[in-house]
Structure formats: C-alpha cells, structure tokens
Amino acid sequence: MGECCSLEGEIKPSNTKRECPICGDKSLSVPLKTILHHINRAWDFKFKDQRFYYCRNAKCDVVYFSTADFIIVKSDIRTAIGIKEQSDDALICFCFGVSKIDAATDKNAKDFVIRQTKTSMCSCQTANPSGRCCLKDFPK
C-alpha cells in the first residue's frame, strides 16, 4: 500500500482540545481521513490545511468543525452518528455494527469488540465518525 494510501500534508490528529463553536464543549481532533469517510459528497467540500475536531455533544448539531471555523453538521454526514441519535438501533461500534441496544443487552458484543481491538482487527480511524475507539461509548 505504501504511499498510494497516504494523504500528502495531512495534519495528524492530536489530543489537543478545542471548544465547539456552537455548544462550547471541549472536542478532540479528528483526522481528515475520518471525515472523508463520513461526509456526504466529500468531493464538493473545499478542505484547507487545518485541524478538525469532533463534537461529541449529543444535543449539538455540529459533528465536525475546524480551526478555520469550517462547520460540518449532521445533515452533511451520510453516517448516523450513534452518540447523537436517540434510536436504540444507532451504532456505537461502527467497525462491527454493534448498536446501542446490542451493547446494552448482550455482554458478548462488548467482549467481541475488545478481542478484535486487541488483535488490531478494527478500523476505528475510518469506520467510527470520531476517528477513535468506540469502547468508551459502551454502557458501563
């Protein structure tokens, strides 16, 4: 695969936080690669060299925003963002299709995801809209 699958000049995500311009919640950065896998008509968006962030606030319509005040809302996304949806069928694990109801009622679902994550069988950076592991989204 090598260089054909890398994005030239991509700004790598970090653990720095930035406030969502709408709700004010602190948000972690997310790779552009993640956004490209979830946004409607990605080819129509004009992305510049800027850091993007993912807003986890369930009540906020913003999904992604940038350091240059570029905002992407739920209607711009082709994926239902599990933590922003009320439906029990909303996914919390995008790699393996685990819904909120699966996670709440079947302990095997979380155990399976843990095992797959430990063996690097997940694809969180592109499958999960947050670009991060879903395990913290499972019910306690």
ZISUL-V894617 format. One record per backbone hydrogen bond with DSSP energy under -1.0 kcal/mol. CO is the residue of the C=O (numbers start at 0). NH is the residue of the N-H. E is the energy in kcal/mol with one decimal. If there is no record, write none. Layout:
# ZISUL-V894617
CO:NH:E, CO:NH:E
This chain:
# ZISUL-V894617
0:3:-1.4, 2:5:-1.3, 6:9:-1.7, 17:26:-2.2, 19:23:-1.5, 24:19:-2.5, 26:17:-1.9, 27:53:-2.3, 30:34:-1.5, 31:35:-2.6, 34:37:-1.8, 34:38:-2.1, 37:77:-3.1, 40:43:-2.6, 41:44:-1.2, 47:49:-1.2, 50:66:-1.7, 51:29:-2.2, 52:64:-1.8, 56:59:-1.2, 60:73:-2.1, 62:54:-2.4, 63:71:-3.2, 64:52:-3.0, 65:68:-1.4, 69:65:-1.6, 71:62:-2.9, 71:63:-2.0, 72:75:-2.3, 73:76:-1.7, 75:39:-3.4, 80:83:-2.1, 81:84:-1.2, 86:89:-1.3, 87:100:-2.4, 89:99:-2.1, 92:97:-1.4, 97:91:-3.0, 97:92:-2.1, 98:102:-2.5, 99:103:-2.0, 100:104:-1.8, 101:105:-2.1, 105:108:-1.5, 106:110:-2.0, 107:111:-2.6, 108:112:-2.2, 109:113:-2.7, 110:114:-2.3, 111:115:-2.5, 112:116:-2.5, 113:117:-2.3, 114:118:-1.1, 115:120:-3.0, 116:119:-1.6, 122:125:-1.1, 122:126:-3.3, 123:127:-1.4, 127:130:-2.1, 133:136:-3.0, 134:137:-1.1
